[in-house]
Structures are given as C-alpha cells and as structure tokens.
Amino acid sequence: MRYVIQGVTVHNREGRVRRDLVLTGGRLRMAPGSQGEGPLIPVTGRDLHLFPGFTDVHVHLREPGFSYKETIRTGTRAAARGGFTTLVTMPNLNPVPDSLETLDVQQRLIADQALVRVIPLGAITKSQQGQELADMDDMSDWVAGFSDDGRGVQTRALMLRAMREARRLNQIIVAHCEDEALTQGGWIHDGDWARAHGHTGNPSQSEWRQVARDLALARQAGCKYHVCHVSTRESVALLRQAKAQGLDVSCETAPHYLLLDDSQLKDHGRFKMNPPIRARADREALVAGLIDGTVDMVATDHAPHSPEEKSGGLRHSLNGVVGLETAFATLYTGLVLPGTLSLERLLDALVYRPQARFGIAPLEDWTLFDLGAAYDIQPDAFQSLGRATPFEGQRVHGQCLLTIHKGRAVWQDPAVFPQEAAE
C-alpha cells in the first residue's frame, strides 16, 4: 500500500520546505515521483510537519533487572510513538553497568530488542553506591558518559576523582544533583502546598547546593559536566553564571518542571518524581532559561513503575513518571502555541543540542506530526508499560503519525496508516 502525505512542512537545520511525501512498505520518500505500483492513498492533516527524530538523553528503560516496570521493547516503542529515535539510558539497573562485563548484559538486550537507537550511560561508582569509582576506562568507548542517576555522588573527593578520570577519557559527567543531608526526608517540594496538606517538603537547596559544589569541582578538574533534571531557579542562576565564565557545562530540564508548579499537585503517585515539581517562580526561571539557552535541552526522565508502585499517593509511591509519549505535545501546547517559545527553539532542545553535547551522530531519522490534531492524554493508550503521568486527561495539540528510524517506519498511527501498520 502506498500513501501520499500531502502538504508537509519539512524541517531541518537549514530551515523548512513544503513537500508531498510517499510512504510505502515502511519507507518514506521525500520526492514522490511516479515510481512504484498501485494507487496512491492520500493522507492529509490540518498542519503536517516532518521533524528530525528527537533525542532524549535521560531515559530509564528498566532492563536488565526490572522488566515488570518496562522493557527495552516497550520503552523504545513508546519512544517511537512520541517521535524519539535516539535514547540515552540511565544506569540504575540490575546489574548496574559499572564494568565492561555488566555493560555487556545491557548491550545484548539493546541489540536484540530496541526499535530505536539506544546508547547507555555507565555508572560513576561501583553498583552506584558512591564508595569507589566504576571501571570508567573500560566502558568509555561504549557509553555516552557517566552517571549515578537516582542519587547524587555525596562525597566531594570521589566526585573530583570521577571528574578527573572523565577528563582523561574525554567523557562527560552526567550528574543527579541531590545532597541527601539536605532533603529533610521530604517527598515533594518544601513549599506552601506541602505545608497546607501536611507533607514533608524537600527544599530547593538539596539540589542547588550540590550544583554549586559540582561546578566548583568541574572548574578544578576541567571536565565536561552536565546537570540532570534541573528544577530550581537557583540552579538556573548558577548555571547561567558558570556558562558566562566559560565552564564546559550544560543542563537539561523535563516537561513537568517547565509546565507545572506545586500549586497544581494532587495527592496521587503520578505527581511524584525526584526532584519534585517546585514553585511557580522555579518554573518561570526554567522557562526563561530554556528561552535564553541556559537550559540547553529538554529530556523526559521517563521512569516507569508498576501500578502498585504508583498507588501510594505522594507519600508512599515510588519516584518517577513516564514522558516519552507526551513530551512533544505537552511542550508544543504549553509553550509554543501561546508564543512563549519558538518551534525552532523547541526542536533545538529536542534534537540538535542533545546530539551536539553528547557527541551523538545525527541519523536520517524523521518523525511526522499533525500539529493541528487535538486530543486528551489517555495513559491506557500508551505503548509504555508505565501509566503514571501528571498530564493525564489534559487536552493537547500535536499527534505523532509516523516515526522513521534508519530508513524504516518504527511507528505508524494505525488510524492513519491502517494497512501499513498491519504490515
């Protein structure tokens, strides 16, 4: 079956051009021509755009070790449905990829199961216990960088050693910044909502004080340094200052920090993640940082859990929400449509800056969105095994119709390409 997709705005770094495209046998051609047999079935939409495949540098695929939460197959299918064709995965797995031997366990699963490109991060410390360095040298050629995501490296001396080793290897340290001595045992932001509803709050300083520590260490070590899931206005200010001083630093934030604040919390596990959703002033600072480039990129921190693990409300649920299937639509709806952020800057944050910062070679990957399509986010329709999202039920614009990875379709909306999807 051959489909002609009509009136598509095609985006790349040089700009945009309007074209008709042909999809046949899972392959997309930019110039339709008259090749092929059989009729062309027209596909139209209100506002069709073809973007380069998105890159997410902060994803938890849960395999090996936790396949009841997510598998590489389900996670990469969710990525494809959301327009993502490259994922950088976090190392809190079992076994932890802290040596070439344990990394190989993950790599074999990726080679066998992944529908899109998946690049692991190696652990900074053995078993992510923060006691001694992992085998960074052995893993360096096979990973996108090093992280102990899920917890911060608590010891200043050990982090300095890790940074010096990363510099020797020309690698990047990807830091979860959280000073455990300052969290107060809190599970949501230490703000008005927490106090009004009887919850223990996690103060902003638990993040930004470790950001400040690490920036000083990165200056001393001379290494490439990246901050995960920035959530506080103080962190944004520190990173803006560090960049102005010429430090080789970058950072990411997630859609829920850009679009939500703690006044919108509900006592449900789908609102619990680490770091927590913070105050309105923090959200506004993050948006401003994204606009001016202080916040380099957006990553989902896609972190699926089982329904039981997310059923304990804010107090007792595990930290983590899913985001691969909602990221573009929520950001487009919440920031681009109101005119807060340009579509070009959003693409920069989802494609070009992540690739450049992590040394990821661009592929001829594409994702087709109908920006005119409006729908309600329904977790039951997710391809991910995870269902917990703070955006459940929200009305959004921008539906992914097709994703192409290495020349072949890895996602087709079955309502738009029914026979193609069946193939």
N, C-alpha and C positions, 0 to 999 in steps of 0.2 A: 504494500500500500504506500502511495506517495502523497505527501501533504505539501501544499504550498502555503507558507506562512507569510501573510501579506502585510506590507506597510510596517516593517520592523525598523526601529531605530537601533543601529549597531554602535556600541561604544567601545573605544579603545583609548590608549594614552594620547593619541593624536587628536581625538575629538569624537565626532559622531557622524554617521551617514545613514540614510534611509534606504532600505532594500527589501526585496522579497527573498525568502529563503525556501529551500526544499528539504524536507525530512523524508528519507526513505531507507528502510532496513536498519534503522537506528543510527543513521549517519546524516549529518547536516551539511548542506552545500550552500555557500554564500551566493553563488551565481546560478540561478535556476536553469537557464538554457532550455533545451528541449530533450536532453538525454533521458534515457530510461523508458520503460514501457508502462502502459496503463494510464488511467486518468489521474489528474492532479486534484486532490480534495482540498478545497480552500479552508484555511484557518485564519480567522480574523479576531481581533480583540479591540478594546477601546483604546489601549495605549501600550503597544507591544515594544519591549526593549530587550535587546540581547547584550548582556554584560559578560566580561571575562569571569570565569569561575572564581568564587570567593575563596579566601584563605582564612582559616580560623586557627590562631596559634595557641589556643587554650581549650582543650577538649579532654574529657575523660571517657574513654571507650570501655573501661572496666575489665577488659580481657588482657592477660590472663588473670584468673583468680576470683572474679566477681560477675560471672556471666548471667547470674539471675537478675542483675541490675541492667545490664546492656551487653551486647556482643559487638564484635568488630563489624559483623554483617549488618545488624540492625542500626548501629550507630552511623555507619557510613551510608546506609540507605537514607537515614534521616538527614544526613549532611547533603546528599544529592537532592532530596526533596526541598531543602532550603536554599539550594544554589551553591553550596560549598563543594569544591573539588580538591582542596588540599587541607589536611588537618595536621596540627602538631599536638601530640598526645602527652598527657602528664604521667609521671612515673609511679603514682601511688597505686600499685598493682601487687599481685602475689604470683610469682616472685617479683620483687622490686628490681627494675633494670639498673643494677648498680655494678654490673660487670659484663663482659662480653658474653659470658655463658648465660646469664639471666636475661640479658637483652635479646639473645637469640630466640628464646621462648616466645617473646612478643613478636619478633620479626617474622617468625614462621607463621604465626596466626595472621598477621597482616598480609603476607604474601598469598595466603590461601583464601582469605575471607573478605578483604577490603574491596569495596566498589569504587573508591576514590583514593587519591594519593594520601598516605598516612606516614608521617615522619615522627619517630619517638623523640622525647627528651630523656636523657639519662639522669639518674639521681645524683645530687650533690654529695650526699653522705650514704654510707652503707645502711641498707634497709630503712633509709630516711629517718634514722634515729638520732642524727645530729651529734654523733660521737667521733667518727673518723671518716675521712674522705672516701668516696666510692672510687672505683677504678676508672677515673676520668680519662686517662691516657688511652686505655684500650678501647673505650667506647667512642672516642672523639670523632672518628671518621664516619660513624654510623648514626649520629644523633644531631638534632637541630640546636642543642645546647644542653644546659644542666639546670635542674630544679629540684627542690624538695617540696613542691607544691602540696598544700594541705596543712603545712606548718612552716613557720619561719625558722631559719637557722639561728638558734638562740645565742650561740657563742660567738662573740666578736672575733676572737683569734681564729676560729675554724672558718668563718666566712672569709676572712682575709686570705687564709691559705687557699681556699677554693677559688677566690678571685685571681690570685697569682697563678694558680695552675691553669685557669681558664685563659688568662692572657698568654701563657706559654703555648697553649694549644690553639690560639686564635679562635676561641669559643666564647659563647655568651652565657652569663649567669642570669637565670630567669627566676626572680625572687618573689615568693609569697612573703609579704612583709607583715609580721604579726609578733609583737613582743608579748609572750604569754604571761609575763609578770604584770602586765597592764590591762589584761582583758576583763578582770573583775569577775570571771566566770560567766560573763553575760552572753546572751544568745541573740539579742537584737541590738540596734543602736541605742546608746545611752542618751535618750532624748525625752521630750515631753510625752510621746506616746507610750514609751516603756514605763515611765513613772505613773502615768494616768491609769495604766492597765495592770500594774503590779508585776512587771517583768524586770529581770536583772539586765542591765544595759552593758554593752561593750563599748567603751569610749573610743573616740577617734584617735586618741594618742597611741593606742595599741598598734595602729598602722603607721601613722606618720613619723613616730619616733624611730621606728626601725628603718623607714625610708631614709630619714636623715642620717642614721648610723651607716647605712649601706652606701649612701652617696659619698660620705667621707672615706669609706674603705675603697670604693671604686676609684676615687681620685688617687688614693695612695697606691693601689695596685695597678692602675692604668688599664683596667679590663673593660670589655663591653658589658653593659648592665641593663637589665630590663625588669620593670616592676609589673607584676601581675595585678589584675582586677583592682585598680586604684578606685577608692571610694570616698576620699575625704578632700575637702578644699585645701587643707594644709599640705597634703601630699602633692596636689597640683602646683601649689606655690613653690614648694621645694624643688620640684622637677623643672619648673619654668626657670628658676634661678640657676639650677645646675646646667641646663642647656645653654643659657646665656653665657655661662662661664666656660663653655666648650667641653664639658664632660661628655663622654660617649655613652649616653643614657637614652632610654626610651621607655614607654609605658603603654599599657592598654587599660581600657575600662570595658564594662559589659553593658548591654542594653538596659538591664534593670536599674543600674545606677544612673543612667542618663535620662530615664523616663519616669522613675518612681521616687518618692521620698517616704519617710517613715509615717507621715500622716495618712498614707494610703494602706497601711498594714492591716491585715486581718489575721486572726489567731488560727492560722492554717499552715501546714507544712510547706505549701507552695510559695510562701513568702519567707522561708528561712534559707539563708545561704551565708557563707563566710568569705569576705567581710559582709556585714549586714547592709541592707538598704538604709541609707543615712538621711540626714535632714535636707530640707529644701535648699538651703544655702550650699550644701555639698553638691547636690545635683546641678545647680546652676553653675557652680565653678567647673564641674566636669564638662558640661556642655560648652562653656566658654573655652576651656582647654582644648576640646575637640576642634572647635572652630579655628582657633589660632595655631593649632599644631602642637601644642604642649602635650596633649594626649594624642599619641601617634596613631593608634589603631583601636578598633573595636574587636573584642573576642567574646565568645559566648560564655565561657566557663561551663559548658554543657556537662552536667553532673547528675546522671540519672540514678535514682534509687527505686526500690520496690515500693508498691503502695503501702505496705505495712510500715516501712521505714519513714514514710512521709505522713503518717496518720496521727502523729502525736502532738499536733499543734506547734506553735512556735517554741514551746519549752522542750518538748521531747522528740521532735522529728530530727532526722539527720540533716546536716547542712548540704544544700545543693539543689539546683533546679536545672531543667533542660532548656535549650535555647537554639539549637541548630535550625529547627523548622519555623521559628518565629522571628529570628533576628532581623532579617532584612525588612519584613513587612512592618514590624513594630517601629523600627528606626525611620523607615520611609514615612510612615503615617504620623509618628510623633514629632519628627524633626524636619523632614524635607517638605512635606505638604504645607505645614504652617509657615515655611520660609525661613526657619531658624538655621538650617544647614543646607548647603547646596548638594544636589545629587552627585556632583563631581567629587566633593569632599568626602561624601559617604563612600563612594567607590574607592577613593584613595585609602580610606581607613579599613576597607574590607578586602582590598586586592593589592594595591601597589606598595603601600608602606609595610605591611606584614612580610611580603615577599622580599623586599629590599633589606629589611632589618635582619631577617633570619637566613639570608643567603639562599632563598628558595627560587630555583629557576622557573620562570613562567612557562606554562604549557599552553597549547592551543585548546584550552578548555573554555566552555561557554555555558551560560545559563539564561534562559528566556523567561521573562516576567511579563505578565499583563498588569501594568500599574493601575489600570482602571478597574480591575476586579476588586470588589469589596466583599468581605466575609467575616464571620466570627471565628475566633480561635477556639477550636474544639480538640482538646487533648486526645479524645478517643480515636481521632483520625491520624494521630502521629504514627510515623514509622518507627520511632524510638520506642524502646520498652519503658522508658521514663514518661511520666504523665504530669509531673509537678511543674507548673509554670505560673508565675504571678500574673501573666497576661491572659489567663483562661477567660473565655467569654468576651474578650474585647473585640470591637469592630476595627478591622484593619484593611488597608489597601495594599495591593501588590501580591499577586499569586504566581508562584513558580510553576511554569507549564512544562519545562524541559531543561535537563542538565546534560551536557556533553563532556565526557572525560576521555582524553586520549582518542578522540575521533568518534566515540560511540556514546549513544544515549545510556545514561545510568539512572535517569528518572524521566518518565513521561507521565503527565497528568492523564489518568485513564479516561476522564470525561472529555478531554480534548483530542487525545490520540488513542482511541479505544483499541483498534486493531494493532497499531504499533506497539502499545503496551502489552498486548496479548502475546506478541512475538517474543 
